């Protein structure tokens, strides 16, 4: 048995699935051997033309370690800010904060986590 086979699986501390059209994103928090948290971001997309009884998914995964959290977050926020500023019709939550229960046009209803406790 190789060293890889003897390694314990990484414990998952948090997992969030986000369905977005034809794709599903998974945000998973795990820990290294030294107990430092990291995030894996997985994009999963069902391949077209595959049979219903045996679907095949294409997956891409990013590992994000704590030393990169801030730079990754800054870069993502900058890119999203650029889109909001330059893409006509893009509305952020900050621009429309009271719009919690209207459809976003994507077929989904916008809800806040606070709404779940009501």
N, C-alpha and C positions, 0 to 999 in steps of 0.2 A: 504494500500500500504506500502511495507517495505521501509526502508531507501535505500536499494540497488536499488529499482525501481525508487526512486526519484532522484538519482544521475544523474548529467548531463553526457552525453557521453564525453569521452576525445577527445579533438581536436587533429587532426592529422596534424602535421606541415610538414612532409616529408614522402614520401613513395617510395620505390624502389622495383620492382619485378624482380627477377632473375630466369629465366628458366634454369634448369640444368638437361638435360636428362629427366628422369621420375619424377623428383621432381621440385617443384617451391619454391623459398625462397622469403620471404617478409621481408624487413627491414623498420620498421615504427618508426618515431620519434613522441612521444607524450609528454604531460606535466602532472605533478602531480597537485594536488589542490594548492600546494604552488608555482606552475609555474616552477618547475625544470624539465628539459627534461630527458627522458629516452628512451630506444630503445627496441622495441619488435622484435625478430627474429622468424619468423614462417616458419616451413618446412611443405609443403603440398604435399601429394602423393596420387594419385588416386588409390583406391583399385582395384585389378584385379577381373574380373568376374562380376563386377557390370554392370547393364544395361546402354545403351547409353542415354536413356531418363531421368534416375535418377542416375547419377554417385554419388558415395560416396567417400569422401576424408578423409584420416587420417591426422590429424594436430598435430604438436608439437610446443610449444611456449616457448621462453625464454624471460624473462624480465631482461634487463640490465640497472642498475641505475648508475648515474654519478660517484658515489664513487667507482664503480668497473670498469669504462671504461679503465683506464690505465692497471690494472692488467689483465683484459680480453684480451686487445689488445696485451700485452706482451706475454701472454700465447699462444694466437693464432699464433703470429708471430714466436715464438719459435717452435711450433709444425710444422708450414709450413716450416720453415728453416730446421728442421730435415728431413722432407720428401724430400725437394730439395737436401739435401746433401746425403741421403741414398737411394733414389729411382732412379735407373738408368732410363735415358730418360726424367726425369722431368726437364723442362727448365723454368726458371723464366723470367719475363720481364727485370730484371736487366741484365741477362746474354745475352739477345737477344733483345735489345731495338729498333732496326731498323726494326723489323719484324712485322709491323702493318697490312699488307694487305695479308698475307699468311694464309692459312687455318691451324688451330691448330690440325687438324686430328680428331676433334670431329664433323665435319660437319658444323662448324660455322666459320665465318671470324673474326679475331681479328681487332677491330677498336678502335681508341682512340677518346675521346670526341673532341679533336682539329680537327679531320677529319670532324666532322659534320658541322663546320663553313665554310668549303671550298666550 
